[in-house]
C-alpha cells in the first residue's frame, strides 16, 4: 500500500515542496524514514507512531517506509510530523489520493495527537500557493499567519483526529478560533519630539533615511546617540505589503513571530550587543539561521559602541552592505537571506569618550589612534554620513518647553516626499534609492557646474577622498537636493555632503 502527501521544506526564506511518501508492506515490523533527514526529523517516527495510536487508529505490525523527496534537500525541524502521520494513515485507510495531492500539511504532533504550532509557516504557504496547491492544513495557532497569503485555502486543526475527519469529509473549512485574542500588531515608536536640541543630527538622520545612506554618529558618552538612533524607524515610510511579508517570513522562520500574530507592519530596529558572535550577526550555525543583519531587513541595524565589537565580526558587514543579501554556506547546503537595511552606528571618539575636548580627555595620541583603529578604514568608508554629536547646552534643558520641537510625523512627510522623487527618477531602473546608484547613474543624475566641480576637487585633495568617497558625496548631495525638491545638485548641497565626510579625515586621516 502506497500513499503520498505534500509538505514544505525550508531553505533560507524560501519553501520547497516536499513529497512525503509512505509504503506499507508485509515483513518484519519497522518504521523507517529516509530522504536526507536531520536528527529532529528522524526522531519524528516514534512521535508519529505514538500520536497515531493515541488518536484511536490501529497500525498493523508491518514494514513501514517513509521517504521525503527531493532527497538532495536537507529536511529539518518538526513541521513534517503531520504530513508523515497523514501519509501513513492514508496508506492504511486508502484515503482519496486526488484530494491529498492538492493539499499541503505542516505541524508538529504531540504524543496524544495534538497538532502544535511550528516556525516558518508563512514561506511554506507561499511555496504551496506558487506550486498550485489548493489548500494547506496546519495548526490553529499558525492560522492567522497563514491567512496573510491570498489565493489558497487555509484550514486550521487542533488534533490528528480532526485532520483525518477533515480529509475524509473533504472539508472546505477547518475548526479555528476567529474570536481569539491576538497579539497587538504595532507598538508606539519613540518620537523625535522627545529629543530637544541636536537639530543638526536630526537633519543628518533625515537625509540618511531619505536616501538610505549609512550613518555613523561620533560623540561623547551621554550626548544622545542611542536615543537618536532608536527614533529612526519613526521617520521611515510605512512598509509596503511585499516588504511586510518579507520581514514576517524571516521572523517566522527564526521563531521570533509571537503566536497568534499576523503581518509585521513596523520596520525592524535591531541593536545587538557588542559581544555578538559572527554567526549571530551574519547568520549560520550548525542549523543555518538568519542573523541580525537579516532580522534588520527593510529596517535599521544599529551598532552602538562600534569599536567595542570584534573587528572580524563587523568586517562581515562589508559585502552585505553592497549586495543587500548574504549567502551562508555549510557542509549540508547553503541558504540566502535578504539583508537590505539602513546601517546606523555610534561610537565614542576615544576610550574615555571626551576627545577632542582636551580639558576632559586624558588619552594620549597613541591611545586615541589605537581606539579608532579598531574600526577599519574600508568599513568607515562605507558610511555615507559621519557626523559629530555634541552635548546639548544647559540652557536647552530648561528652555525645552519654550521652543516647539518637530515631531517624527513632520519629518516623515519630508522623507516620503524625497522617496517619491527617487521612485520617479529610478522607475526605469532596478533600484529605489540614491545610495544604490552606480558610478554611471551618479554621473547621469548628479550633473554639476564648474563651481561645484572646483569645490569637489579641493575636497578630494584636502580631506583625502577616495574614489568611493567621491561618489558617495555626490549621492548624498543628490538626496539633499531631493529633500529640498531641487532638480539640480548645486554647490550648496555638495558643500553639506562634504561636511558629512570630512569627519572621517579628522579622526582617521
C-alpha positions in Angstrom: 0.0 0.0 0.0 1.4 3.4 -1.0 0.4 7.0 -0.5 1.9 10.4 -0.9 1.1 13.8 0.6 2.7 17.2 0.3 4.6 19.2 2.8 7.2 22.0 2.6 10.9 22.1 3.5 12.6 25.5 4.1 15.8 26.8 2.5 16.6 30.4 3.7 13.3 32.2 3.5 12.0 30.1 0.6 9.9 27.0 0.8 10.5 23.8 -1.3 7.5 21.5 -1.9 8.3 18.1 -0.5 6.5 14.8 -1.2 6.1 12.6 1.9 5.6 9.1 0.6 4.6 6.1 2.7 4.9 2.4 1.7 3.4 -0.3 3.9 4.0 -4.0 3.2 4.4 -7.3 4.9 7.6 -8.0 6.6 9.4 -7.5 9.9 7.6 -4.7 11.8 9.6 -1.5 11.4 9.2 2.3 10.9 12.0 3.7 8.8 12.4 7.2 7.3 14.8 8.2 4.5 15.4 11.3 2.4 18.4 13.3 3.7 16.8 13.9 7.1 18.1 15.7 10.2 18.0 14.1 13.6 14.9 16.0 14.5 13.0 14.6 11.5 14.3 11.0 12.1 13.0 11.2 15.7 9.5 12.1 14.5 9.0 8.4 13.6 8.4 7.4 17.2 6.4 10.5 17.9 4.1 9.9 14.9 3.6 6.2 15.8 2.5 7.2 19.3 0.3 10.0 18.0 -1.5 7.7 15.6 -2.1 5.0 18.3 -3.3 7.6 20.9 -5.7 9.1 18.3 -7.6 5.8 18.2 -6.1 4.4 15.0 -4.5 1.0 14.7 -1.2 0.3 12.9 -0.8 -3.3 11.8 2.6 -4.8 12.6 4.0 -4.3 9.1 7.1 -2.8 7.5 6.5 1.0 7.1 8.9 3.0 5.0 8.6 6.8 4.7 10.5 8.7 2.0 10.8 12.5 1.7 11.5 13.8 -1.8 13.6 15.5 -3.2 16.3 13.6 -1.5 19.0 16.2 -2.1 17.4 18.8 0.1 18.1 18.7 3.8 14.8 18.2 5.8 14.9 19.8 9.3 12.5 20.7 12.0 9.3 19.2 13.4 6.9 20.5 10.8 6.8 17.2 8.9 5.2 15.3 11.7 1.6 15.9 10.5 2.4 15.0 6.8 4.1 11.8 7.9 1.2 10.8 10.0 -1.4 11.6 7.3 0.7 9.7 4.7 1.0 6.6 6.8 -2.8 6.7 7.7 -3.6 7.3 4.0 -1.8 4.2 3.0 -3.5 2.2 5.7 -7.0 3.6 5.2 -6.9 4.1 1.4 -7.9 7.8 1.6 -8.6 9.8 -1.6 -5.2 10.5 -3.2 -6.5 13.2 -5.5 -7.7 15.3 -2.6 -4.4 14.7 -0.7 -2.2 15.7 -3.7 -4.0 19.1 -3.8 -3.3 19.6 -0.1 -0.2 20.5 1.9 0.3 19.6 5.6 2.6 21.1 8.3 2.5 20.7 12.0 4.3 19.1 15.0 2.5 16.3 16.8 2.5 15.6 20.5 2.2 12.0 21.7 -1.5 12.4 22.3 -2.2 13.5 18.7 -2.4 17.3 19.4 -1.2 19.4 16.5 1.3 22.0 17.7 2.5 25.2 16.1 5.7 25.4 14.0 8.0 28.0 12.7 8.2 29.2 9.1 4.5 28.8 8.2 4.4 31.9 6.0 7.1 30.9 3.5 5.6 27.4 3.5 2.2 28.6 2.5 3.7 31.0 -0.2 5.5 28.0 -1.7 2.4 25.9 -1.7 0.4 28.6 -3.5 3.2 29.0 -6.1 3.1 25.3 -6.7 -0.6 25.4 -7.4 -1.8 23.5 -4.4 -5.4 24.3 -3.4 -5.3 24.1 0.4 -3.0 24.0 3.4 -3.8 22.2 6.7 -1.8 23.4 9.6 -2.0 24.1 13.4 -4.7 26.5 14.7 -2.1 28.9 16.3 -0.5 29.4 12.9 -3.8 30.1 11.2 -3.6 33.9 11.3 -0.1 34.0 10.0 -1.0 31.7 7.1 -4.1 33.8 6.1 -1.7 36.6 5.1 -1.3 34.7 1.8 -4.3 35.1 -0.6 -5.3 32.6 -3.2 -5.0 29.4 -1.2 -7.5 27.9 1.3 -6.1 27.7 4.9 -7.5 25.1 7.2 -6.7 25.1 10.9 -6.8 21.9 13.0 -6.1 21.1 16.7 -5.5 17.3 16.5 -4.6 14.5 14.2 -8.1 13.0 14.6 -9.6 16.3 13.4 -7.3 16.4 10.4 -8.3 12.9 9.3 -12.0 13.8 9.7 -11.4 16.9 7.5 -9.7 14.8 4.9 -12.3 12.1 4.9 -15.1 14.6 4.6 -13.1 16.7 2.1 -13.9 19.7 4.3 -13.6 23.2 2.9 -13.0 24.8 6.3 -11.2 23.8 9.4 -12.1 24.5 13.0 -10.2 27.6 14.2 -10.8 30.4 16.7 -11.5 33.6 14.8 -12.5 35.2 18.1 -9.2 34.5 19.8 -7.3 37.4 21.2 -4.2 38.1 19.0 -1.0 39.9 19.7 -1.2 43.6 19.2 0.3 44.4 15.8 2.3 47.5 16.5 3.7 49.4 19.4 4.1 53.1 19.6 7.5 54.2 18.3 9.8 56.7 20.2 9.3 60.2 18.7 11.8 62.9 17.7 9.6 65.4 19.5 11.0 63.9 22.7 14.5 65.0 21.7 15.4 68.6 22.4 18.3 70.2 20.7 20.5 68.2 18.3 18.9 69.8 15.3 22.0 69.2 13.1 21.9 65.5 13.9 18.2 65.3 13.2 18.9 66.8 9.8 21.6 64.3 9.1 19.3 61.4 10.1 16.6 62.8 7.9 19.0 62.8 4.9 20.2 59.3 5.8 16.7 57.8 5.9 15.6 59.7 2.7 18.3 58.2 0.6 19.1 55.1 2.7 22.6 56.3 3.4 24.5 54.6 6.2 25.3 56.9 9.1 27.9 57.0 11.9 27.5 59.2 14.9 30.6 60.2 16.9 30.2 61.9 20.2 30.8 61.9 24.0 29.0 59.4 26.2 25.6 60.7 27.1 25.2 63.0 24.2 22.2 61.2 22.9 23.5 59.0 20.1 21.5 55.9 21.1 18.4 57.9 21.8 18.5 59.5 18.4 19.2 56.2 16.6 16.2 54.5 18.3 13.9 57.0 16.7 15.0 56.4 13.1 12.1 53.9 12.4 9.6 56.5 13.4 10.6 58.7 10.3 10.8 55.8 7.8 7.9 55.4 5.4 5.5 52.6 6.2 6.3 49.2 4.7 4.5 48.0 1.6 2.7 44.7 1.9 5.5 43.0 0.0 8.1 44.4 2.4 6.0 43.3 5.4 5.6 39.8 4.0 9.4 39.5 3.6 10.1 40.7 7.1 7.3 38.4 8.5 8.8 35.4 6.7 12.2 36.0 8.2 10.8 36.3 11.8 8.5 33.3 11.2 11.4 31.1 10.2 13.5 32.3 13.1 10.8 31.5 15.6 10.5 35.2 16.6 6.9 35.7 15.5 4.7 35.7 18.5 2.0 33.0 18.5 -1.3 34.4 17.0 0.4 37.3 15.4 -0.2 38.3 11.7 1.7 40.6 9.5 4.6 42.7 10.9 3.9 46.2 9.9 6.6 48.1 11.9 10.1 48.4 10.4 12.6 46.3 12.4 15.1 48.0 14.7 17.9 45.6 15.7 20.5 46.7 18.2 22.8 43.7 19.0 25.2 43.9 21.9 28.9 44.4 21.1 29.7 40.9 22.3 27.7 39.3 19.5 29.4 36.5 17.6 29.9 36.4 13.9 27.3 33.7 13.2 24.7 35.6 15.3 25.4 38.8 13.3 25.7 37.3 9.8 23.6 34.1 10.3 24.7 30.5 10.2 25.4 27.9 12.9 25.1 24.1 12.7 21.5 24.7 11.7 21.5 27.7 9.3 19.5 30.6 10.8 19.1 34.2 9.9 21.4 36.6 11.7 20.8 40.1 12.9 21.6 41.7 9.5 18.7 39.7 8.0 16.4 40.4 11.0 17.0 44.1 10.3 15.9 43.6 6.6 13.8 46.6 5.5 14.6 48.4 8.8 17.6 49.6 10.8 20.7 47.8 12.2 22.1 49.9 15.0 25.6 49.1 16.3 26.3 51.0 19.5 29.9 51.4 20.7 31.2 50.3 17.3 34.9 50.0 18.3 33.9 47.5 21.1 32.6 45.0 18.5 35.0 42.2 17.5 36.8 43.6 14.4 36.5 40.3 12.4 32.7 40.2 13.3 31.8 43.6 11.9 34.0 43.2 8.8 31.5 40.7 7.6 29.1 43.7 7.0 31.1 45.0 4.0 29.7 42.5 1.5 26.0 42.6 2.6 26.1 46.4 2.6 26.9 46.3 -1.1 24.9 43.2 -2.3 21.9 43.6 0.1 21.8 39.9 0.8 24.0 37.2 2.4 24.7 33.7 1.3 25.6 31.2 4.1 27.4 28.0 3.1 27.7 24.9 5.2 28.5 21.3 4.6 24.9 20.4 4.4 23.9 23.1 2.0 23.6 26.9 1.5 20.9 29.4 2.3 20.5 33.0 1.1 18.8 35.6 3.3 18.0 39.2 2.3 19.9 41.9 4.1 18.7 45.3 2.8 18.9 47.6 5.9 20.0 51.0 6.9 23.2 50.8 9.0 23.4 53.2 11.8 26.3 53.2 14.2 27.5 55.2 17.2 30.9 55.5 18.9 32.9 57.5 21.4 35.9 59.3 19.9 38.3 57.8 22.4 38.4 55.3 25.3 37.3 57.9 27.9 34.9 59.4 25.4 35.8 63.1 25.6 38.2 63.7 22.7 38.8 66.3 21.2 38.0 68.2 24.4 41.5 68.3 25.9 40.1 69.7 29.1 38.3 66.5 29.8 40.1 63.9 27.7 43.3 62.5 29.2 44.0 60.0 26.4 47.3 60.4 24.6 47.6 60.3 20.8 48.6 56.7 20.7 45.7 55.6 22.8 43.3 57.6 20.6 44.7 56.2 17.4 44.6 52.6 18.8 41.0 53.1 19.8 39.9 54.4 16.5 41.9 51.8 14.6 39.6 49.1 16.0 37.3 50.0 13.1 38.9 49.6 9.7 39.0 52.4 7.2 37.3 50.3 4.5 34.3 49.8 6.8 34.3 53.5 7.8 34.4 54.4 4.1 31.0 52.7 3.7 29.3 55.2 5.9 27.9 58.0 3.6 27.3 60.3 6.5 29.7 60.7 9.5 28.6 63.4 12.0 29.6 64.6 15.4 27.0 64.6 18.2 27.7 67.2 20.9 26.2 67.6 24.3 23.2 70.0 24.3 23.7 73.2 26.2 22.5 73.7 29.8 20.0 76.3 28.6 18.4 73.8 26.1 17.5 71.6 29.0 15.4 74.2 30.8 14.2 76.0 27.8 12.8 72.9 26.0 9.2 73.9 26.6 9.6 77.4 25.1 10.6 76.1 21.6 8.3 73.9 19.6 10.1 70.6 18.7 9.4 69.0 15.3 7.7 65.6 15.6 8.6 62.4 13.7 5.4 62.8 11.7 6.6 66.1 10.3 10.0 64.7 9.4 8.4 61.6 7.9 6.4 63.7 5.5 9.6 65.2 4.0 11.2 61.7 3.9 8.3 60.3 2.0 8.3 63.2 -0.4 12.1 62.6 -1.1 11.5 58.9 -1.5 8.7 59.6 -4.1 11.1 61.8 -6.1 13.6 58.9 -6.1 11.0 56.4 -7.1 10.0 58.6 -10.1 13.7 59.1 -11.0 14.5 55.3 -11.0 11.2 54.0 -12.4 13.1 52.5 -15.3 16.0 51.2 -13.2 16.3 48.3 -10.8 17.0 50.5 -7.8 14.9 52.7 -5.5 17.3 54.9 -3.6 20.1 57.4 -4.4 22.5 55.3 -2.3 22.1 52.4 -4.7 23.3 54.3 -7.8 26.4 53.0 -9.5 29.0 55.4 -10.9 27.3 55.7 -14.3 24.0 56.6 -12.7 25.7 59.0 -10.4 27.3 60.9 -13.3 23.9 61.0 -15.1 21.7 62.1 -12.2 24.2 64.3 -10.3 25.4 66.7 -13.0 27.4 69.6 -11.5 28.6 73.0 -12.8 32.2 74.3 -12.8 32.0 76.0 -9.3 30.8 72.7 -7.8 33.5 70.8 -9.6 36.1 73.1 -8.2 34.7 72.6 -4.7 34.8 68.8 -5.1 38.4 69.0 -6.4 39.5 70.9 -3.3 37.8 68.4 -1.1 39.3 65.5 -3.0 42.8 66.8 -2.2 42.2 68.3 1.3 40.2 65.6 3.0 41.8 62.7 1.1 38.6 61.5 -0.6 38.8 58.1 -2.2 37.0 57.3 -5.4 34.3 55.6 -3.5 34.1 58.6 -1.1 33.8 61.0 -4.1 30.8 59.2 -5.5 29.2 58.9 -2.0 29.5 62.7 -1.6 27.6 63.1 -4.9 24.9 60.6 -3.8 24.3 62.3 -0.5 24.2 65.7 -2.3 21.6 64.3 -4.7 19.5 63.3 -1.6 19.9 66.7 0.0 18.6 68.3 -3.2 15.7 65.9 -3.2 14.7 66.9 0.3 14.7 70.5 -0.9 12.8 69.5 -4.1 15.6 70.8 -6.3 16.2 69.3 -9.8 19.9 70.2 -9.9 22.7 69.4 -7.5 24.4 72.8 -6.6 27.4 73.9 -4.7 25.2 74.2 -1.5 24.2 70.6 -1.5 27.7 69.3 -2.3 29.2 71.5 0.5 26.8 69.9 3.0 27.6 66.4 1.7 31.4 67.1 2.0 30.8 68.3 5.6 29.4 64.8 6.4 32.6 63.2 5.0 35.3 65.4 6.5 34.8 63.8 9.9 36.5 60.7 8.5 39.6 62.6 7.7 39.5 64.4 11.0 39.6 61.1 13.0 41.0 58.5 10.7 43.2 60.7 8.4 
